[in-house]
Amino acid sequence: MADGRAEVYALLLAGGSGTRMWPVSRQLYPKQLVSFLGSDSLVQNTIKRLDPLIPADHVRVVCGQAHAGETERHLRQIGIAPEGCIIREPCGRNTAPAILLAVLRIRAQAGDEAVVCVFPADHVIRDIGAFHEKIATAVKLAAEGYIVTFGIQPSYPETGYGYIEAGEPVAHGGLLVRRFVEKPPLELARQYLQSGNFYWNSGMFAFSAAVICAAYARLQPELYRQMTELVAKGDSVSLEDYARLPDISIDYAIMEKTDNCVVLPSDFGWSDIGSWKSLYDYCEKDAQGNVINGDVITHRTENCFITSHQRLVATNHLSGLVVVETPDAVFVSDLENSRDVKTIVERLKAQGRREFRQHQTVFRHWGCTCELDRREGLVVERLEVYAGARLELAAENGPLHLYVHEGRLTLEDEAEPAVLGPGESRQLATGKGVRVSNPEKESAVLLVVRSD
């Protein structure tokens, strides 16, 4: 543990709407679930970099109900049992309710003295050693009764981050917070950089359970009352009850109002990966200043971010662009204005396009589905069914054709159960249903042709 005087917990905020890094992130697949750097997703990377400072059994992840199944799969991939680790929100109500929900659960288990460190699940950090040193310092400050926010030493006048103005020093290198300020215009950001006492607001915090609960009770008494009543009802929180909570951030609810908030100046290679430009800035470049991932061929291309997930991408005489290919969408923009991808996502949503919401491959608790082809009145899907998993299929709009491509599957309907192996098929008449289960130790692949 980071400090011998108190149990230390990590609370990962894994929300998000999947707009800023579209088309790789989607509403049902926000960027903490994406593997931008190496093989690990951002949430996996966030958990791994806490080791050995905070043990895995002291990690809690707050996520939406729609993302819980896939988050569980990511945790299992790195050897963490999701039971007791994942805290589900029935709907998004911003960071103040999410943090309070988790803190109350942690306090019930570990007591008032437990120190909770809050980290967004979709950020990246380059210098892990320096990061661990700052966590240890933050834990000391939190144990002494401070509410700590990690302030990133700015290296340029960024207009996409909020800032924290620091005041007088306290213990362990912490500085009293004078004020939080919103994302500034460029000229004001330059003044903040020159002043030397402004820091980027990283959205990372540390506090004891007792101190933060007292702050909520004093500064947000109605939210505190509502949440304590909800938590007292048990582990499951209803959508109807949770939707009544205020939609408010921890900054507005607590940080800007409390008098015991300190900023801990930090410089450990942090980025929130809030745009394709910020990811480009964070990544290592080749000799031409490019960041290249996947099947890409370039000619006279410089200072670009180019990534391919399925198809070959070839570029010629390009400079300062981002090109992102996925199986169902391609995004092209100049790097400097790549944040405007959010506007594209808003238009897709307004048009009712599924590309804003999900990928061609969608993960379920039992496996995943991949849409291979869609034509008028016909859809072809590839279903991967995990070992030991089961699902139900129905022929709603017309006959349903099932073809086992890999593995063995058991099909149960009104007739006797049937076991199908590779190359075997079954057709369901309109209105009929079937239970599909995989009794084997390996995943199975089922091709489904249905009417649409």
C-alpha positions as CSV (number, residue, x, y, z in Angstrom):
1,M,0.0,0.0,0.0
2,A,1.1,3.6,-0.6
3,D,0.8,4.5,3.1
4,G,0.9,2.3,6.2
5,R,-1.5,4.4,8.2
6,A,-4.6,3.8,6.1
7,E,-5.9,1.4,3.5
8,V,-5.6,3.0,0.1
9,Y,-8.1,2.4,-2.7
10,A,-8.1,3.4,-6.4
11,L,-11.3,4.6,-7.9
12,L,-11.4,4.6,-11.7
13,L,-14.0,6.7,-13.5
14,A,-14.9,4.8,-16.6
15,G,-17.7,6.9,-18.2
16,G,-17.7,8.7,-21.5
17,S,-19.8,9.0,-24.6
18,G,-17.3,8.0,-27.2
19,T,-17.4,11.2,-29.2
20,R,-13.9,12.7,-28.9
21,M,-12.0,9.8,-30.5
22,W,-14.6,8.7,-33.0
23,P,-14.6,6.5,-35.1
24,V,-12.5,4.2,-32.8
25,S,-14.5,5.1,-29.8
26,R,-18.3,4.9,-29.9
27,Q,-21.2,5.4,-27.5
28,L,-21.1,1.7,-26.6
29,Y,-17.3,1.5,-26.8
30,P,-15.8,4.6,-25.1
31,K,-12.1,5.3,-25.3
32,Q,-11.2,3.6,-22.0
33,L,-12.0,0.3,-23.8
34,V,-9.8,1.1,-26.8
35,S,-6.2,-0.1,-27.2
36,F,-4.5,3.0,-28.6
37,L,-1.0,2.2,-27.3
38,G,0.1,-1.4,-27.4
39,S,-2.2,-4.3,-26.7
40,D,-3.8,-3.1,-23.4
41,S,-6.9,-0.9,-23.4
42,L,-6.7,2.4,-21.5
43,V,-8.6,1.0,-18.5
44,Q,-6.2,-2.0,-18.4
45,N,-3.2,0.3,-18.6
46,T,-4.6,2.5,-15.9
47,I,-4.9,-0.4,-13.5
48,K,-1.5,-1.9,-14.3
49,R,0.3,1.3,-13.7
50,L,-1.0,1.4,-10.1
51,D,0.9,-1.8,-9.3
52,P,2.4,-2.4,-6.8
53,L,1.4,0.8,-5.0
54,I,-2.3,0.0,-4.9
55,P,-3.2,-3.8,-5.0
56,A,-5.7,-5.0,-7.5
57,D,-8.2,-6.0,-4.9
58,H,-8.4,-2.3,-3.8
59,V,-9.3,-1.1,-7.3
60,R,-12.9,0.0,-8.0
61,V,-14.2,0.9,-11.4
62,V,-17.4,3.0,-11.8
63,C,-19.0,2.5,-15.2
64,G,-22.3,2.7,-16.9
65,Q,-24.6,-0.3,-17.1
66,A,-24.1,-0.4,-20.9
67,H,-20.3,-0.7,-20.5
68,A,-20.2,-3.1,-17.6
69,G,-20.0,-6.4,-19.5
70,E,-17.1,-5.2,-21.7
71,T,-15.3,-3.7,-18.7
72,E,-15.6,-7.0,-16.9
73,R,-14.0,-8.8,-19.9
74,H,-11.1,-6.3,-19.9
75,L,-10.5,-6.9,-16.2
76,R,-10.5,-10.6,-16.6
77,Q,-8.0,-10.4,-19.4
78,I,-5.5,-8.9,-16.9
79,G,-6.3,-11.4,-14.2
80,I,-8.7,-9.3,-12.1
81,A,-12.0,-10.8,-10.9
82,P,-14.6,-8.2,-11.7
83,E,-16.9,-9.3,-8.8
84,G,-16.9,-6.6,-6.2
85,C,-14.6,-4.4,-8.4
86,I,-17.1,-2.9,-10.8
87,I,-19.7,-0.4,-9.5
88,R,-22.5,0.1,-12.0
89,E,-24.3,3.4,-12.6
90,P,-27.8,3.0,-14.0
91,C,-27.3,6.2,-16.0
92,G,-24.7,8.9,-16.2
93,R,-25.0,11.8,-13.6
94,N,-21.5,13.2,-13.9
95,T,-18.5,12.8,-11.6
96,A,-19.9,14.1,-8.2
97,P,-22.6,11.3,-7.9
98,A,-20.3,8.7,-9.3
99,I,-17.5,9.4,-6.9
100,L,-19.9,9.6,-3.9
101,L,-21.5,6.3,-4.8
102,A,-18.2,4.6,-4.9
103,V,-16.8,6.3,-1.7
104,L,-19.8,5.2,0.3
105,R,-19.3,1.6,-0.8
106,I,-15.6,1.8,0.0
107,R,-16.3,3.4,3.4
108,A,-18.7,0.7,4.3
109,Q,-16.0,-1.9,3.7
110,A,-12.8,-0.2,4.8
111,G,-14.0,2.5,7.3
112,D,-13.6,6.3,7.5
113,E,-9.8,6.4,7.4
114,A,-9.6,4.7,4.0
115,V,-7.9,7.0,1.4
116,V,-9.5,7.0,-2.0
117,C,-7.4,8.1,-5.1
118,V,-9.6,9.0,-8.0
119,F,-8.3,8.5,-11.6
120,P,-10.0,8.8,-15.0
121,A,-9.7,5.4,-16.7
122,D,-8.8,6.8,-20.1
123,H,-5.7,8.9,-19.4
124,V,-2.1,8.0,-20.1
125,I,1.1,8.6,-18.0
126,R,4.6,8.3,-19.3
127,D,6.8,8.5,-16.1
128,I,5.4,5.8,-13.8
129,G,8.1,6.3,-11.1
130,A,7.2,10.0,-10.8
131,F,3.5,9.1,-10.8
132,H,4.0,6.7,-7.9
133,E,5.9,9.3,-5.9
134,K,3.1,11.8,-6.3
135,I,0.5,9.2,-5.3
136,A,2.4,8.5,-2.1
137,T,2.6,12.2,-1.3
138,A,-1.1,12.7,-2.1
139,V,-2.0,9.9,0.3
140,K,0.0,11.6,3.1
141,L,-1.9,14.9,2.4
142,A,-5.2,13.1,2.3
143,A,-4.5,11.3,5.6
144,E,-3.9,14.7,7.2
145,G,-7.3,15.9,6.2
146,Y,-6.8,17.6,2.8
147,I,-8.7,17.1,-0.4
148,V,-6.0,16.8,-3.0
149,T,-6.1,17.5,-6.7
150,F,-3.2,16.6,-9.0
151,G,-2.2,19.7,-10.9
152,I,-0.2,19.1,-14.1
153,Q,2.7,21.5,-14.7
154,P,1.7,23.2,-18.1
155,S,4.2,23.1,-20.9
156,Y,2.3,25.2,-23.4
157,P,-0.8,27.5,-23.4
158,E,-3.5,24.8,-23.7
159,T,-7.0,26.0,-24.2
160,G,-8.7,22.6,-23.9
161,Y,-8.0,22.1,-20.2
162,G,-9.3,23.8,-17.1
163,Y,-6.7,25.4,-14.8
164,I,-6.1,25.5,-11.1
165,E,-4.6,28.6,-9.5
166,A,-2.3,27.7,-6.6
167,G,-1.7,29.8,-3.5
168,E,0.3,29.4,-0.2
169,P,2.3,26.2,0.5
170,V,1.1,23.6,3.0
171,A,2.7,20.2,3.8
172,H,4.6,17.8,1.5
173,G,4.8,20.2,-1.4
174,G,1.1,20.8,-1.7
175,L,-0.3,24.3,-2.4
176,L,-3.6,25.7,-1.2
177,V,-6.1,26.1,-4.1
178,R,-7.1,29.7,-4.7
179,R,-9.6,28.9,-7.5
180,F,-10.5,26.7,-10.4
181,V,-10.9,28.3,-13.8
182,E,-12.7,27.2,-16.9
183,K,-11.0,26.4,-20.2
184,P,-9.4,29.8,-21.1
185,P,-9.0,31.6,-24.4
186,L,-5.5,31.5,-25.9
187,E,-4.2,34.9,-24.5
188,L,-5.4,34.1,-21.0
189,A,-3.8,30.6,-21.2
190,R,-0.5,32.3,-22.1
191,Q,-0.8,34.5,-19.0
192,Y,-1.4,31.5,-16.9
193,L,1.7,29.8,-18.3
194,Q,3.8,32.8,-17.6
195,S,2.6,33.3,-14.1
196,G,4.0,30.0,-12.9
197,N,1.3,29.3,-10.3
198,F,-1.4,27.8,-12.6
199,Y,-1.7,24.1,-13.3
200,W,-3.8,22.0,-15.7
201,N,-6.7,20.3,-14.0
202,S,-6.1,16.6,-14.5
203,G,-9.3,15.3,-12.9
204,M,-7.3,13.2,-10.4
205,F,-7.9,13.5,-6.7
206,A,-7.1,11.9,-3.3
207,F,-9.0,12.2,0.0
208,S,-10.0,10.2,3.0
209,A,-13.5,8.7,3.0
210,A,-14.4,10.6,6.1
211,V,-13.2,14.0,4.8
212,I,-14.9,13.8,1.4
213,C,-18.2,12.5,2.9
214,A,-18.2,15.4,5.3
215,A,-17.6,17.8,2.4
216,Y,-20.6,16.3,0.5
217,A,-22.8,16.5,3.6
218,R,-21.8,20.2,4.1
219,L,-21.7,21.5,0.5
220,Q,-24.2,19.1,-1.2
221,P,-26.5,18.0,1.6
222,E,-29.4,16.9,-0.7
223,L,-27.2,14.8,-2.9
224,Y,-25.5,13.3,0.1
225,R,-28.9,12.4,1.7
226,Q,-30.2,10.9,-1.5
227,M,-27.1,8.8,-2.2
228,T,-26.8,7.5,1.4
229,E,-30.4,6.4,1.2
230,L,-29.8,4.6,-2.2
231,V,-26.7,2.8,-1.0
232,A,-28.5,1.7,2.2
233,K,-31.0,-0.2,0.0
234,G,-28.3,-2.6,-1.2
235,D,-25.8,-3.1,-4.0
236,S,-28.4,-2.5,-6.8
237,V,-29.4,1.1,-7.5
238,S,-32.5,1.6,-9.6
239,L,-32.5,3.7,-12.8
240,E,-35.6,5.7,-11.5
241,D,-33.9,6.6,-8.2
242,Y,-30.4,7.4,-9.7
243,A,-31.9,9.6,-12.5
244,R,-33.3,11.9,-9.8
245,L,-29.8,12.8,-8.7
246,P,-28.3,16.1,-9.8
247,D,-26.0,16.1,-12.9
248,I,-23.0,17.9,-11.5
249,S,-19.2,17.5,-11.6
250,I,-17.0,17.0,-8.5
251,D,-15.3,20.4,-9.4
252,Y,-18.6,22.3,-9.2
253,A,-20.0,20.3,-6.3
254,I,-17.1,20.2,-4.0
255,M,-13.7,21.4,-5.2
256,E,-14.6,25.0,-5.9
257,K,-16.5,25.4,-2.6
258,T,-14.3,23.6,0.0
259,D,-11.6,25.4,2.0
260,N,-9.3,22.5,2.5
261,C,-8.4,21.7,-1.2
262,V,-4.7,21.6,-2.1
263,V,-3.1,21.2,-5.5
264,L,-0.1,18.9,-5.8
265,P,2.1,20.1,-8.6
266,S,2.9,17.1,-10.9
267,D,5.0,16.4,-14.0
268,F,4.9,12.8,-15.0
269,G,4.1,12.8,-18.7
270,W,0.3,13.0,-18.4
271,S,-2.3,13.3,-21.2
272,D,-6.0,12.9,-21.2
273,I,-6.0,11.8,-24.8
274,G,-8.8,14.2,-25.4
275,S,-8.4,14.4,-29.2
276,W,-6.5,12.8,-32.1
277,K,-4.1,15.8,-31.9
278,S,-3.3,15.1,-28.2
279,L,-2.7,11.4,-29.0
280,Y,-0.4,12.4,-31.8
281,D,1.5,14.7,-29.5
282,Y,1.9,12.0,-26.9
283,C,3.1,9.2,-29.3
284,E,6.6,8.6,-30.6
285,K,7.1,9.8,-34.2
286,D,9.1,8.3,-37.1
287,A,11.7,10.2,-39.0
288,Q,9.0,12.0,-41.0
289,G,7.1,13.0,-37.9
290,N,4.4,10.5,-38.5
291,V,2.6,8.2,-36.1
292,I,1.7,5.0,-38.1
293,N,-0.4,2.1,-36.9
294,G,-1.7,-0.9,-38.9
295,D,-1.5,-1.6,-42.6
296,V,-0.4,1.8,-43.9
297,I,1.8,2.8,-46.9
298,T,3.0,6.4,-47.1
299,H,4.7,8.4,-49.8
300,R,5.9,12.0,-49.1
301,T,3.7,12.1,-46.0
302,E,4.8,14.0,-42.9
303,N,3.6,15.1,-39.5
304,C,0.5,12.9,-39.8
305,F,-1.4,10.4,-37.5
306,I,-2.5,7.5,-39.6
307,T,-4.1,4.3,-38.3
308,S,-5.7,1.3,-40.0
309,H,-7.8,-1.3,-38.2
310,Q,-8.8,-3.5,-41.2
311,R,-8.0,-2.2,-44.7
312,L,-4.9,-0.9,-46.3
313,V,-4.5,2.9,-46.1
314,A,-2.2,4.5,-48.7
315,T,-1.3,8.2,-48.5
316,N,0.5,10.6,-50.9
317,H,1.8,14.1,-50.4
318,L,0.0,14.7,-47.1
319,S,1.0,16.9,-44.1
320,G,-0.5,17.6,-40.7
321,L,-3.5,15.2,-41.1
322,V,-5.2,12.5,-39.1
323,V,-6.5,9.5,-41.0
324,V,-8.4,6.9,-39.0
325,E,-9.8,3.8,-40.7
326,T,-12.2,1.4,-39.1
327,P,-14.3,-1.4,-40.8
328,D,-17.4,0.9,-41.1
329,A,-16.1,4.4,-41.0
330,V,-13.1,6.6,-42.0
331,F,-12.2,9.9,-40.4
332,V,-9.9,12.5,-42.1
333,S,-9.1,15.9,-40.7
334,D,-6.2,18.3,-40.2
335,L,-4.7,17.6,-36.8
336,E,-5.2,21.0,-35.3
337,N,-9.0,20.9,-35.8
338,S,-9.5,17.2,-35.0
339,R,-11.5,18.0,-31.8
340,D,-14.3,19.0,-34.2
341,V,-15.0,15.3,-34.7
342,K,-17.6,15.7,-32.0
343,T,-19.7,17.7,-34.4
344,I,-19.6,14.8,-36.9
345,V,-20.8,12.5,-34.2
346,E,-23.7,14.9,-33.3
347,R,-24.8,14.8,-37.0
348,L,-24.6,11.0,-37.1
349,K,-26.8,10.8,-34.0
350,A,-29.3,13.3,-35.4
351,Q,-29.5,11.2,-38.6
352,G,-30.1,8.0,-36.6
353,R,-26.9,6.4,-37.9
354,R,-25.7,3.4,-35.9
355,E,-22.1,4.4,-36.5
356,F,-22.2,6.9,-33.7
357,R,-23.4,4.2,-31.3
358,Q,-21.6,1.0,-32.0
359,H,-18.9,-0.8,-34.1
360,Q,-19.6,-3.6,-36.6
361,T,-18.4,-5.8,-33.8
362,V,-20.4,-5.5,-30.6
363,F,-19.4,-7.3,-27.4
364,R,-22.0,-9.1,-25.2
365,H,-21.8,-10.9,-21.9
366,W,-21.9,-14.2,-23.9
367,G,-19.5,-13.3,-26.7
368,C,-19.6,-10.8,-29.6
369,T,-21.4,-10.2,-32.9
370,C,-19.9,-8.8,-36.1
371,E,-22.1,-7.7,-38.9
372,L,-20.6,-9.1,-42.1
373,D,-23.1,-7.8,-44.7
374,R,-26.3,-5.8,-44.8
375,R,-28.6,-5.5,-47.8
376,E,-32.2,-4.8,-48.3
377,G,-34.1,-7.3,-46.2
378,L,-31.1,-9.4,-45.3
379,V,-28.4,-9.3,-42.6
380,V,-25.4,-11.7,-42.2
381,E,-23.7,-11.8,-38.8
382,R,-20.8,-13.7,-37.3
383,L,-21.4,-14.6,-33.6
384,E,-18.5,-15.7,-31.3
385,V,-19.9,-17.6,-28.4
386,Y,-17.6,-17.9,-25.4
387,A,-16.8,-21.2,-23.7
388,G,-19.6,-22.0,-21.3
389,A,-21.8,-19.2,-22.5
390,R,-25.4,-19.2,-23.7
391,L,-27.8,-16.9,-25.6
392,E,-31.2,-16.9,-27.2
393,L,-32.0,-16.2,-30.8
394,A,-35.4,-15.6,-32.4
395,A,-36.7,-15.6,-36.0
396,E,-38.7,-12.4,-35.8
397,N,-39.0,-11.0,-39.3
398,G,-38.5,-14.2,-41.3
399,P,-36.6,-17.5,-41.3
400,L,-33.3,-17.6,-39.3
401,H,-30.4,-19.6,-40.8
402,L,-27.7,-20.9,-38.4
403,Y,-24.4,-22.3,-39.6
404,V,-21.7,-23.5,-37.2
405,H,-18.3,-22.4,-38.6
406,E,-16.0,-23.4,-35.7
407,G,-16.5,-25.4,-32.5
408,R,-19.6,-27.2,-31.3
409,L,-22.9,-25.6,-30.1
410,T,-26.0,-27.1,-28.4
411,L,-29.3,-25.8,-29.8
412,E,-32.4,-26.2,-27.7
413,D,-35.9,-25.5,-29.0
414,E,-39.3,-27.2,-28.8
415,A,-37.7,-30.3,-30.2
416,E,-35.0,-32.4,-28.8
417,P,-31.6,-30.6,-28.1
418,A,-29.2,-30.9,-31.1
419,V,-25.4,-30.6,-31.1
420,L,-24.0,-29.0,-34.2
421,G,-20.4,-29.1,-35.3
422,P,-18.4,-27.3,-38.0
423,G,-20.3,-27.3,-41.3
424,E,-23.7,-28.2,-39.8
425,S,-26.7,-25.9,-40.0
426,R,-30.2,-25.4,-38.8
427,Q,-33.1,-23.2,-40.0
428,L,-35.7,-21.7,-37.7
429,A,-39.2,-20.8,-39.0
430,T,-40.6,-17.3,-38.6
431,G,-41.7,-16.8,-35.0
432,K,-39.6,-19.6,-33.5
433,G,-36.8,-19.3,-31.0
434,V,-33.8,-21.3,-29.9
435,R,-31.4,-21.4,-27.0
436,V,-27.8,-21.6,-28.0
437,S,-25.1,-22.8,-25.6
438,N,-21.4,-23.6,-25.9
439,P,-20.5,-26.6,-23.6
440,E,-16.9,-26.7,-24.8
441,K,-13.7,-25.2,-23.4
442,E,-13.0,-23.0,-26.5
443,S,-15.1,-20.3,-28.2
444,A,-17.4,-21.3,-31.1
445,V,-18.3,-19.3,-34.2
446,L,-21.8,-19.2,-35.5
447,L,-22.9,-17.6,-38.8
448,V,-26.4,-16.2,-38.7
449,V,-28.5,-15.1,-41.8
450,R,-31.7,-13.3,-40.9
451,S,-34.4,-11.1,-42.5
452,D,-34.4,-7.5,-41.6
